[in-house]
Amino acid sequence: MAGPQLLKDKVALVTGASRGIGRAIAQRLASAGATVVLSARSVDRSSTGDASLEGTLQETAQLITAAGGKALVVAADLLNAEQRAVLVERAVAVAGGLDILVNNAGYAEYAPTLVMADAVFEHTLDHYLRAPLALIKAAVPHMRQRGAGWIINLGSVTAEPIRAPFDDFSIYGGVTVYAAVKAAAHRLAQGLAAELSVDNIAVNILSPSGAIRTPGAARYIPTDYPTEPIEYIAETALALCSVPPAQRTGTIAYSMQFPAQQQLPIYSLDGRAILFPA
């Protein structure tokens, strides 16, 4: 039996839902009763943009429906300005409305700052600033119509300040531009939380506390490096959009710390079992 249906009658749009963190969040929101609109580039195996990466939207949808949830598929490439401009309207058209937006899609590309290709710099801005903001602008009118809304942007622990003596990852990892853009994303979300508070719309940042071994991130994580269970970030996502917007907005929630602070049990992605008690 699934856990509490905290999102019954809610509609959520989750980007980057074909694999990894996006898939896990979509599964957990669906298990709590939401109708989840899944978006990414890869609908099925024939459309997978990068053959080296696992996961498609159809596979995510099958996992959700097999667990008794509701999932709809709307493909989009968020690096394409025309496709991201109409994604929210397409999601609303198939689902009948929108209550929750999870801006998860992204593909981290690391390179030393002074030799980073212009295209990589632009992709980083697209993934973590331009696309999320475009979707938020499109989503807010629909949330206003429904009297409330919840927006979650994916953040990063790399957005936190670094201090000397610098570690090897800071020196050699090529993470500076990615981290700077994520820091901007954190501040953008907090500013939007203030601006949208009058509309009863919550805006929060959801961030892994450390490393999560997903298909997209695995290339950056050494085999013996400690990682966190993906269920923690999925449970934190649910917690950010299952209380009244005014109660929890402008938060930067780290996946391992937030559940402990809120004394939340960690459920399996299908909501049927408590994996880690509060």
Protein Blocks (a to p, Z undefined) as FASTA:
>chain_A
ZZddfkgoiacddehklgcjllmmmmmmmmnopacddddfblblmlomblkbgcifklmm
mmmmmnopacddddddfkbmklmmmmmmmmmmmnopafbdcdfbccdddddfklgcfklm
mmmmmmmmmmmmmmmmmmmmmmmmnopacddddddfklpccdddddfklmmnopmmmmmm
mmmmmmmmmmmmmmmmmnopacdddddfbdcddfklmmmpcfklccddfklmmmmmmmmm
mccfkloghiacdfklmmmmnopacddfkopacfbdZZ
